Amino acid sequence: MNSLQNRANAVMAFSISAIFCLLGAIAFSALIIPSNPTGTVALDSIKVVTGRYDKYWVDYKTRDNEFANTIMRIDADLTSLFHWNTKQLFVYAVAEYSTPTHPKNQIVLWDTIIKRKSKAMIRKKGVTNKYSLIDVNKKWTNVQANVSIHWNIVPYVGFMTYGHSKASEGYAFPLPSGIQN
Ligand SMILES: *[C@@H]1O[C@H](CO)[C@@H](O)[C@H](O)[C@H]1NC(C)=O
């Protein structure tokens, strides 16, 4: 009786240790799988409009908020990020810029969730910004933004990992007057 219980206990303890070791091995080994993700975002058009509200923004105090509207081209090949421990990818395009009052600003322009490798090749044109593109100062004055694709890899087991593409540089918000694109 006693020895049966002891034996069951030992078997359980061993199994649990073995499972944890296995999960640990999966979690760590997934971090060293080589991959070569690539991505670019190009802003084909940037227009600044003034108003009280935008898709994700309402300002009851003033109608002088400057919202930027942009049309993007997004190309990315994230297929190499899919392996046996990839549950899904969270993918987003980010504009990064600095202003005299706020040295580091990041705005998400677009995002998506990719659940399968066959969907990890992204080719999109004419994508409008999904979220309001407004600066904390609510004005766009001589901002130079860099845009890039970022991704979070959500694993089945282990750590979420992050990466981003090389940035496309120097998009002006707003465009200097007289220049059209
Ligand atoms: C944009 O990229 C350029 C060149 O890599 C860099 O010098 C600049 O600091 C970047 N701007 C921002 C806001 O990250």
The ligand as an SDF file (V2000), in Angstrom:
LIG
                    3D

 14 14  0  0  0  0  0  0  0  0999 V2000
   15.5290   57.8110  -39.0540 C   0  0  0  0  0  0  0  0  0  0  0  0
   16.6180   57.1330  -39.6640 O   0  0  0  0  0  0  0  0  0  0  0  0
   17.8230   57.8870  -39.7030 C   0  0  0  0  0  0  0  0  0  0  0  0
   18.8510   57.0770  -40.4540 C   0  0  0  0  0  0  0  0  0  0  0  0
   18.9980   55.7930  -39.9380 O   0  0  0  0  0  0  0  0  0  0  0  0
   18.2750   58.1890  -38.2860 C   0  0  0  0  0  0  0  0  0  0  0  0
   19.4490   58.9810  -38.3240 O   0  0  0  0  0  0  0  0  0  0  0  0
   17.1910   58.9300  -37.5570 C   0  0  0  0  0  0  0  0  0  0  0  0
   17.5680   59.1180  -36.2220 O   0  0  0  0  0  0  0  0  0  0  0  0
   15.8840   58.1470  -37.6200 C   0  0  0  0  0  0  0  0  0  0  0  0
   14.8490   58.9300  -37.0020 N   0  0  0  0  0  0  0  0  0  0  0  0
   14.1520   58.4770  -35.9780 C   0  0  0  0  0  0  0  0  0  0  0  0
   13.1520   59.3960  -35.4230 C   0  0  0  0  0  0  0  0  0  0  0  0
   14.3000   57.3660  -35.4920 O   0  0  0  0  0  0  0  0  0  0  0  0
  1  2  1  0
  1 10  1  0
  2  3  1  0
  3  4  1  0
  3  6  1  0
  4  5  1  0
  6  7  1  0
  6  8  1  0
  8  9  1  0
  8 10  1  0
 10 11  1  0
 11 12  1  0
 12 13  1  0
 12 14  2  0
M  END
$$$$
